[in-house]
Amino acid sequence: MAKRALIAGATGLVGSYLLKLLLEDEGYAKVIAVTRRPLEITRDRLENMVTDFDRLDKVAAQLTTDDVFCCLGTTIRKAGSQANFRKVDFDYPVKLARLTHQQGAKKLLLVSALGADASSRIFYNRVKGETEQAICKTGFEAVHIFRPSLLLGPRNEQRAAEDAAKCFYKIFNRLIPLRYKAIHAHTVARAMLHYAHDPATGVFVHESQEMQSFGL
C-alpha cells in the first residue's frame, strides 16, 4: 500500500533533492511539503502546506502522514543569533516530530550533522545532538538520523567559509578520511529515501562515510 510522506525543509539543499526523489517514488501516494513560502513546482501528488513554523500547532490536524522527513537547518550567521539558530535547528524539528507523531506518523528521518553531540562544548554540535536526543524520545517506531560532513551542491546564498572549505576538499580530497570527506546533498537525499523503505524499527544513526555509498 502506498504511503504518505511529509517533508519539512524542502527548499533547502538536501530537502530540494529529496522532494524530487519523493515525487518520483511510486511508494508514496501523497507528498506533503511544509514550507514558509509557496513552492515553485506543482505535481498531482504534491500538497504544499504553507505555514509559519511558529504556528505549526494551529495546523496539527493537517500533519497526518506515515513518514516524516526533517531537513530543517540554518547557520548562526543566517539566523542572526544563537537563540534564533536554536529555534530553527531544535525547536522546529522537535515540534514537528511531536505533532506528526500525535497524528499517527510511524517513522522520522532527520538530517543532523557530523559531530552532533549533546555534551559538546561547541554550540552548533551541542544543539544538533540535543535535537537528536529529543526526537528519539518522541515515540516513533523508527528514527533514522543522518550526519553528513560538509554538504556539496548549489545554494541560494553565499557561504564564504563553506566555499573555502570546498576548495580545500578538492585539493586534498584523497588525503581526507572517508568520514570527513565532503558529501553531495543528492547523495544524502538518496540515503534518506532508501532507509525510508527499511522496515526495521528502532533508532539508527547513519554517519557520512556510510552515506557516501549512495552517491551516483
Beta strands, then each sheet from edge to edge (+ up, - down):
strand 1: 3-8
strand 2: 28-35
strand 3: 46-50
strand 4: 67-70
strand 5: 107-111
strand 6: 142-147
strand 7: 151-152
strand 8: 183-184
strand 9: 202-207
sheet 1: 3+ 2+ 1+ 4+ 5+ 6+ 9+
sheet 2: 7+ 8+
end
